[in-house]
Amino acid sequence: MSNGSLDKFLYDANKPTSLSWSQRLKIIRGVASGLLYLHEEWEQIVIHRDIKASNVLLDREMNGKLGDFGLSRLYDHGSNPQITHVVGTFGYIAPELTKTGRATTSTDVFAFGVFILEVVCGRRPIMLQESPDLHLVDWAWRSWRNGVILEVTDASLGGDYDPGEVELILNIGLLCSHPVPAARPTMRQVMQFLDGDLSLPDIPKDGRGITPQHAEELEGS
């Protein structure tokens, strides 16, 4: 890929240019589309297990492509993944994975949610500059609960974005990175949120999962 990996555009002090909001949104959509294919549209289910900015490659038009399948696992549609040891990158690992060792499409969705926050905020999943070290997901959740979610947006954007659009993407990131697996959408639902074909449900605050008024709609999507 001619533009290399996404992380250098987010974190490299000598990065060639800052990413615009439209470029970030296109990258998020590209990775979401790729994950939908892996989870639902190929002949087997592919669990990537290592979704992160350094594994997203950018082509000449700055389209995001998910790469590095060295940790991926495959299993048949309709079957359950086998228990395995925990792998992945610290900061992107779903909380249930450390307890069960079972990598699923939902654990990929969690990592994708962290990735969304990473792209929008321009910060690494573990914010080492904070004291004590703060997880990006925790910071975003706290900002959302305090009603200031837009304050997490990357300052390098200079406010050059549609606030409503950015808030929608951040809310998708929060929903995907919800600590309760049942609250997370599928990647098909994520694409429907991005395309405006499905309204985003209320983000659960109490850890009980998707709110009842959207459960039937989500199941039928």
N, C-alpha and C positions, 0 to 999 in steps of 0.2 A: 504494500500500500504506500503510495507516494508521499503521504503526509505523516506516516509513522503512527505511533500510538497516541491516544487521547491525553494521557497523563502529562506529556510534555507541554501541551497547550494549557493545561490547568495549573501546573506547578513549576515548570522549568523557569528559572529566573531569566534565562536567555531565550525564552520562547519567541517564535517568529512573530506572533501577533496574538492579541486577545480574541477569544471567541465571542462572536455576537450572540444575542439571544436566539435569533433565527437559526444559526448554526447549531447551537446547543439543542434546540428543540428537534432539529432534523436528526441529530446524532441519537437522541433518546428514542425517537420513533424508529430509527433504523435498527437499534439493538432490540427494541420491543418486538419488531416484526421478525427478527431472527430467532428470538426466543419462542415466539408463537410457533414458528415452523418446527423448531426442535421439540417442543412439548406436545404438539398436536398434529402436525401435518406431514411428518416423515413416517416411514413404515414402522419405525420403533420410536419409543419415547427416549429422548436424549436429555439427561440431566447434566448441565454444564459444570456446576460445582465450583467455578472460580470466576464469577462475573465481577469485573472491576475495570477501572479506567485504563490501566496498563494493558489489559487484554482486549481493548477496543481499538481497532485500526481504522484509519481514515484514508479514504481514497482522494483522488484529485479534486473532487467536488465536495469534499468534507462530509461524505456519507459515512456513518459509523457501521463497522462490521465486527461482529463478535468473533474473536480468534482464540487460539491456544486451548485445544481440547484435550490436553494431556491428563486432566483429572476427570474427564467426562465418564458417565456410566450410561449404559443402554439397557432398556428392558421393554418387554412387549406391552402394547396397549391392553388394558384390562387386567394386568398383573400388578403385583406389589413389588416395589424395589426391595432388594435384600439388605439386611443389616450390614453395615460396613464401618470402618473406622472413620473418624472425623477428619476431613481434609478441607482445604479452602484457605482463605486469607483472613487473618484476624481483623475484625471490624465489619466483615460482610457475612459472617456465619450466623444463621438463624438460631435463636436461643434453644429451640427444641432439638436441633441437630446435636448439640453437645450432650444432651440427655439420652437420645435414642440411637444416635449414629446413623439414622435413616435419612439419606438425601432424597428429596422428592422435588416435584415441580414447585411446590410451595416454598421450599428452602431456596430454590433459584429465584422465586418471586421476591423473597425477602432481600436477597443480595441485589436484585435489580432495583428495589426501592432505595437501598443505600446508594446505589449508583446514580439514581435520579437526583438525590439530595446532593451528592458529590458534584454533579455537573452544574446544578443550579447555584449551589453555594460556593463552588470553587474551593472547597476544603476537603482534606483527607478524612476518611471515616473515623480515625482516631486523631483528635486534635491535640497534638503533643505540645503545642504552644500554650495550652490552657493549664491552669494549676487548680486542682489536680487534672490529669488527663481526662478529656471529655469526649464522649462518643458523639459523633455528628448526629446520629439518630436521636439521641437523648436531647441534644441542643435544639433540634428542629421541633421535636414534640413539645418541649417546654415553651418555645416561642409560639407555637400554635395554640397551646392552652392559654397563654397570656394575651392572645389576640394580636400578636405582632409577627406573624409568620413571614411577611415580606421582608422583615429585617435580616433574615438569613441569606438573602440573595447576594450573589457575588458583587462586591463594590466595583469591580473592574467594568461592569456593565454600564456604570454611570447613569443608571435609571433609564436606559434606552430599551424599554420593553413595555409590553402591555401588562399592567399589574394583575388584571383578571386572569390572563393566560398563565402568568407565572404562578399565581396562587393555585390555579387548577393543577398544574404540573407538580407543585410542591405537595398538594393534597394527595395526588396519586402516589407520590413517593412515600408519604406517611402511611397511606393505606397498605401499600405493598410491604412496608417494613413494620407492620403492626406485630407486636410480640405474640399475638394469638393467631395461629395458622388459619383458623376458620374465618378470620376477619379479612384475610388477604384475597384479592381477586385472582382469577386466572389470567394468563397472558392474553387470551382472547378478549376478556373483559377490559383489560388495560388498553388494547387497541381500540375497542369500542369507545372507551372514555376519551382517548386521544382524537378519534374521528368525530366525536360528538354524537355518536349513535346510541349512547347509553349514558344516562345521568349518573354522576358520581354519588354514591350513597353517603349518608352521614358517617363520619369517621367515628368508630366506637371509642368511647372514653373509658368504659368500665371493664374491658377485657372479655366481653361475652360474645364478641363476633359481630357480623353484619347485622344492622338494625332490621327488625322484622318487616318494616314497610318495603324494604328493598330485597328481601330474601327471595321471594317468588320471582321477581323480575330478573335477578342475577342467575337463578337456576335455569330460567328459560332462555337466557341469552346464548 
